[in-house]
Amino acid sequence: MRHPFFEIDVFATTAFSGNPLAVVAEADGLTTEQMRAIASWTNFSETTFLLRPTTPEADYRVRIMTPFEEFPFAGHPTLGTARAWLDLDGQPRTPGVVVQECGAGLVPVRVADDELSFATPPCLRTGPLPDDELAELLRVLDLSPQDVVAHAWGDNGPGWRMVQLSSAEAVRAVRPRADRADAKVGLVGLEEPGRDAAYEVRAITDDREDPVTGSLNGAVAQWLRERGLVGSTYVAAQGGQVGRAGRVRIHDDGSDIWVGGRVVTRVRGAIES
């Protein structure tokens, strides 16, 4: 079978500065095993598969695969998949808003030229981290308890744990240990005045650092807003430690927290399965 194929630059500032996503369209004929094989072969952090929706409220359905597992929801795959669907001449039922069906339910995506934003779904787990979880994260990050301002669960699908440090510079200075099995932690720190971003964010997993992470930024925004630490609109920086320059735009409209940025198609062609 031959499928339309895209590589999308999500949360980009300049060319190739965001988080890449592979999208396979017209994927209804693929089995789960085939999707997993393709995701392992592309070796992107996530590969998504565009499918026909199962509910009339949705414009399309998506399955989100990493090389190792499937996510019910993830941020940059949501925005990148919406861009691919629009590039395939998709027409939203509601002008300016694409509705995605995924494992976490229906997720609206706002469209404004090359900038897309999604409404952050509620977290599946919240509250402070257990003492043993926090102790292991501090070991992995080579930090002490005195370095931590606050910590919490931010699990809206991928299972993030969030740790706030004293500053953006402290976040940039973290050097994770190589032995960090099962780590999935987001770091956040307040930036100095005058910068183009209010916060620096990093996403550390067991085998890599994610360049720019929509799901984590959504959970962080919910957490910071609950504590009154940011205004209704701000920009977060992510990716500088891995050679990227991602920018994530946050907007709380009083009902939903929207996570967005520039989403640009870099590669378009076909893939054969």
C-alpha positions as MATLAB code, in Angstrom:
seq = 'MRHPFFEIDVFATTAFSGNPLAVVAEADGLTTEQMRAIASWTNFSETTFLLRPTTPEADYRVRIMTPFEEFPFAGHPTLGTARAWLDLDGQPRTPGVVVQECGAGLVPVRVADDELSFATPPCLRTGPLPDDELAELLRVLDLSPQDVVAHAWGDNGPGWRMVQLSSAEAVRAVRPRADRADAKVGLVGLEEPGRDAAYEVRAITDDREDPVTGSLNGAVAQWLRERGLVGSTYVAAQGGQVGRAGRVRIHDDGSDIWVGGRVVTRVRGAIES';
ca = [
       0.000    0.000    0.000;
       1.094    3.552   -0.730;
       0.320    6.318    1.774;
       0.854   10.099    1.779;
       3.769   10.856    4.095;
       4.842   14.058    5.839;
       7.641   15.289    8.069;
       6.455   18.281   10.082;
       8.495   20.872   12.040;
       6.458   21.649   15.181;
       7.042   24.688   17.447;
       9.604   25.988   14.954;
      11.175   29.449   14.964;
      13.418   28.994   11.910;
      13.731   26.042    9.532;
      14.461   22.750   11.313;
      14.383   24.367   14.772;
      11.344   22.599   16.252;
      10.376   19.014   17.004;
      10.022   16.776   13.921;
       7.028   14.511   13.450;
       6.364   11.794   10.861;
       2.755   11.492    9.666;
       1.358    8.582    7.646;
      -2.027    9.400    6.071;
      -4.752    7.127    4.686;
      -3.665    4.580    7.287;
      -6.982    2.797    7.889;
      -5.715   -0.343    6.151;
      -2.688   -0.692    8.420;
      -2.679   -3.077   11.376;
      -1.387   -2.069   14.781;
       1.674   -4.245   14.178;
       2.385   -2.456   10.881;
       2.042    0.942   12.563;
       4.469   -0.109   15.276;
       6.922   -1.349   12.649;
       6.739    1.924   10.717;
       7.181    3.983   13.905;
      10.217    1.906   14.823;
      11.617    2.325   11.307;
      11.161    6.109   11.080;
      12.743    6.303   14.561;
      11.158    9.697   15.283;
      10.098   10.368   18.858;
       6.538    9.929   17.538;
       4.955    8.863   14.256;
       1.226    9.416   13.770;
      -1.328    7.654   11.609;
      -4.260    9.543   10.091;
      -7.522    7.593   10.110;
     -11.197    8.153    9.431;
     -13.020    9.396   12.555;
     -15.430    7.151   14.434;
     -17.592   10.016   15.702;
     -19.337   12.768   13.690;
     -17.905   15.453   15.996;
     -14.334   14.757   14.810;
     -12.628   15.778   11.569;
     -10.157   12.877   11.719;
      -8.783   10.234   14.072;
      -5.134    9.732   14.954;
      -3.020    7.017   16.547;
       0.247    8.172   18.079;
       3.149    5.707   18.126;
       6.666    5.964   19.501;
       9.260    3.347   18.543;
       8.242    1.527   21.753;
       4.653    2.373   22.771;
       1.372    4.060   21.831;
       0.178    7.291   23.491;
      -3.474    8.269   23.960;
      -2.437   11.915   23.521;
       0.716   13.926   22.850;
       1.200   17.595   22.027;
       3.501   18.044   19.059;
       1.942   14.989   17.312;
      -1.474   16.632   17.686;
      -0.336   19.854   16.011;
       1.747   18.120   13.333;
      -1.066   15.740   12.417;
      -3.511   18.643   12.115;
      -1.075   20.373    9.746;
      -0.797   17.237    7.577;
      -4.599   16.856    7.473;
      -4.960   20.491    6.392;
      -2.239   20.013    3.755;
      -4.337   17.168    2.368;
      -7.113   19.730    1.800;
      -9.000   18.802    4.935;
     -11.927   21.171    5.596;
     -12.863   21.599    9.274;
     -16.533   21.317   10.156;
     -16.097   24.491   12.219;
     -14.109   27.195   10.388;
     -10.739   27.789   12.059;
     -11.010   24.806   14.423;
      -9.968   21.229   13.633;
     -11.329   18.527   15.960;
      -9.021   15.568   16.486;
     -10.163   12.193   17.807;
      -7.475   10.315   19.760;
      -7.149    7.955   22.700;
      -7.759   10.822   25.119;
     -11.004   11.829   23.409;
     -11.742   14.882   21.259;
      -9.088   17.615   21.126;
      -9.823   20.944   19.382;
      -6.989   22.546   17.389;
      -7.176   26.227   16.450;
      -5.772   27.270   13.064;
      -4.217   30.693   12.388;
      -2.078   30.567    9.223;
       1.047   28.537   10.077;
       0.378   28.677   13.836;
      -1.713   25.925   15.402;
      -2.722   25.443   19.035;
      -4.508   22.692   20.950;
      -6.668   22.816   24.062;
      -4.795   20.968   26.795;
      -6.748   17.957   28.077;
      -7.087   17.472   31.832;
      -4.321   15.592   33.580;
      -4.935   11.957   34.425;
      -2.862   12.320   37.576;
      -2.002   15.408   39.642;
      -0.578   16.289   43.048;
       2.940   16.140   44.505;
       5.271   13.322   43.538;
       5.784   10.490   46.043;
       8.998   10.764   48.026;
      10.584    7.740   46.356;
       9.729    9.028   42.850;
      11.215   12.425   43.634;
      14.358   10.905   45.141;
      14.961    8.826   42.008;
      14.422   11.857   39.743;
      16.885   13.893   41.766;
      19.437   11.097   41.417;
      18.856   10.951   37.662;
      19.177   14.739   37.342;
      22.126   14.965   39.758;
      20.240   17.481   41.921;
      19.634   17.858   45.658;
      16.293   18.521   47.418;
      17.437   22.106   47.993;
      17.454   22.690   44.222;
      13.714   22.001   43.933;
      11.149   24.797   44.235;
       8.112   22.531   43.634;
       7.182   19.199   42.056;
       4.020   17.515   40.779;
       2.525   14.973   38.408;
       1.650   16.322   34.959;
       0.335   13.138   33.366;
      -1.975   14.009   30.447;
      -1.017   10.941   28.417;
       2.753   10.461   28.223;
       3.124   10.361   32.036;
       5.193   13.475   32.797;
       6.546   14.324   36.226;
       7.256   18.050   36.708;
      10.050   19.663   38.708;
      10.425   23.424   39.089;
      13.928   24.759   39.724;
      15.007   28.208   40.926;
      15.671   29.717   37.493;
      15.879   29.097   33.771;
      19.658   29.046   34.098;
      19.398   26.262   36.665;
      17.257   24.291   34.195;
      19.811   24.795   31.406;
      22.646   23.695   33.712;
      21.180   20.250   34.505;
      23.237   17.348   33.162;
      21.207   14.127   33.500;
      22.995   10.897   34.346;
      23.317    8.234   31.681;
      21.668    5.562   33.875;
      18.095    6.868   34.010;
      15.774    3.953   33.294;
      12.056    4.890   33.249;
      12.780    8.609   33.657;
      10.159   10.976   32.227;
      10.582   14.369   33.824;
       9.887   17.945   32.775;
      12.021   20.751   34.185;
      10.842   24.361   34.320;
      12.511   27.554   35.583;
      11.688   31.262   35.505;
      13.617   33.273   32.917;
      15.319   36.629   33.536;
      13.358   39.775   32.560;
      13.897   40.979   29.014;
      14.075   37.564   27.392;
      11.617   36.527   24.678;
      10.393   33.636   26.836;
       9.026   33.613   30.378;
      10.229   30.095   31.186;
      12.807   27.544   30.096;
      11.466   23.993   29.789;
      13.295   20.694   29.289;
      11.857   17.195   28.805;
      14.138   14.336   29.910;
      13.288   10.701   29.172;
      15.173    7.486   29.804;
      17.123    7.582   26.535;
      16.882   11.122   25.138;
      15.903   14.743   25.624;
      12.801   15.733   23.670;
      13.372   18.925   21.647;
       9.997   20.661   22.178;
       7.112   19.051   24.025;
       3.484   20.160   23.731;
       1.973   17.772   26.275;
       4.520   18.757   28.926;
       4.109   22.477   28.262;
       0.350   22.079   28.584;
       0.662   20.343   31.957;
       3.253   22.894   33.119;
       0.934   25.747   32.097;
      -1.943   24.236   34.080;
       0.351   23.843   37.099;
       1.806   27.360   36.916;
      -1.615   28.947   36.375;
      -3.080   27.097   39.356;
      -0.324   28.601   41.506;
      -0.627   32.104   40.049;
       2.951   32.167   38.736;
       2.256   33.293   35.148;
      -0.182   35.496   33.300;
      -2.862   34.262   30.956;
      -0.453   34.502   27.992;
       3.261   33.688   27.888;
       5.979   32.036   25.797;
       8.127   29.079   26.896;
      11.513   28.234   25.382;
      12.628   24.636   24.852;
      15.251   22.771   22.860;
      18.371   24.875   23.351;
      20.252   22.012   25.003;
      19.772   19.769   21.960;
      20.449   22.285   19.203;
      16.870   23.484   18.655;
      15.130   26.807   19.272;
      11.512   25.922   19.937;
       8.975   28.431   21.207;
       5.662   27.407   22.727;
       2.881   29.979   23.063;
       0.480   29.552   25.986;
      -2.914   31.231   26.246;
      -5.522   30.704   28.963;
      -8.894   31.901   27.656;
     -10.638   31.281   30.978;
     -11.996   27.943   29.843;
      -9.059   26.122   28.223;
      -5.283   26.460   28.206;
      -4.126   26.565   24.579;
      -0.660   25.365   23.607;
       0.597   26.467   20.221;
       3.371   27.501   17.895;
       4.486   27.545   14.275;
       3.885   24.233   12.502;
       5.523   23.865    9.088;
       5.639   20.967    6.607;
       9.271   20.250    5.625;
       8.879   16.956    3.712;
       5.932   15.678    1.681;
       5.852   12.497   -0.364;
       4.673    8.890   -0.027;
       5.588    5.799    1.973;
       4.950    2.189    0.921;
       3.892   -0.481    3.377;
];
